Amino acid sequence: MSTVAAANSSSVTEFILAGLTDQPGLQLPLFFLFLGFYLVTVVGNLGLITLIGLNARLHTPMYFFLFNLSLIDFSFSTTITPKMLKSFISNKNFIQHAGCLSQLFFFCFFVISESFVLSAMAYDRYVAICKPLVYTTAMSPQVCLLLLLGAYGMGFSGALAHVGSIASLTFCAGNLVNHFMCDILPLLELSCNSTYVHELVVYIVVGIDIGVPIITIFISYALILSSILRIPSTEGKSKAFSTCSSHIIVVCLFFGSGAFMYLKPPSVFPLAQGKVSSLFYTIVVPMLNPLIYSLRNKDVKVSLRKTLGKIFS
């Protein structure tokens, strides 16, 4: 690399986020649309956190993980959405180099943590359905805490690996990030270093952080399905399936959109199209999770009615 290029690269102290679209007519409608999504996400997740905290009947391992899932979704959405909303109402959406890396760190931390929390929830369902007699021991508060710390530990280490990789890049291809947030692949596009090693880091870390939870979830549900099929009564089978249905829907939405974005080569899946996939798991999934668990969960609906009854009585 030439001395001039090196000098130019060192002057990149801020980035401009391109946003979702550059069509002026869509800016204001999209602003109000995603503001609505964000408000639903905040109210839904904080509402579920409050509901679980206030109701003793929900103080079980399943809702312990759901409490943390809602906390992650709220924090995850707050890391991304406010900055994205700014891009709809400003000509240029600037973000400092340090701010960009910070956003990337928390984005990776919450995404990876969520994937492992979802796998812990699958394990919880496996123990509840397949090993009910040892459920209290197998899912004791100490075990739940260790599983949660493991999830957050994997989130921290994965985020550190991604941010460390991006922080070592030299940027000399401009400072316009072709995305509505500081994401890994758009930042790699701006590098004047060889990105082969950095792309390898992405595929290895994402492969582990998606692969391990997916394998855990797959094995858990394979064993659950085997156990359910041995239940003689139709009512028993239906009840067992209903306890897992919400989690299965959330898993499919989250991992499906994430894998679609990161486990395809850029040549097959252009970054411009990747914004749509990113929207799905950064904006839509955190909004849908509390709705799915609230509308499809009898315990949550009963607790909500009791809580609202106490408030308005």
HELIX and SHEET records of a PDB file:
HELIX    1   1 THR A    3  SER A   10  1                                   8    
HELIX    2   2 PRO A   24  LEU A   54  1                                  31    
HELIX    3   3 ALA A   56  LEU A   58  5                                   3    
HELIX    4   4 PRO A   61  ILE A   89  1                                  29    
HELIX    5   5 HIS A   97  CYS A  130  1                                  34    
HELIX    6   6 PRO A  132  VAL A  134  5                                   3    
HELIX    7   7 TYR A  135  ALA A  138  1                                   4    
HELIX    8   8 PRO A  141  ALA A  167  1                                  27    
HELIX    9   9 ILE A  184  GLU A  189  1                                   6    
HELIX   10  10 TYR A  196  LEU A  229  1                                  34    
HELIX   11  11 THR A  234  TYR A  262  1                                  29    
HELIX   12  12 LEU A  271  LEU A  279  1                                   9    
HELIX   13  13 PHE A  280  VAL A  284  3                                   5    
HELIX   14  14 VAL A  285  LEU A  295  1                                  11    
HELIX   15  15 LYS A  298  PHE A  312  1                                  15    
SHEET    1   A 3 ASN A  93  GLN A  96  0                                        
SHEET    2   A 3 GLU A  14  LEU A  17 -1                                        
SHEET    3   A 3 LEU A 176  VAL A 177  1                                        
END                                                                             
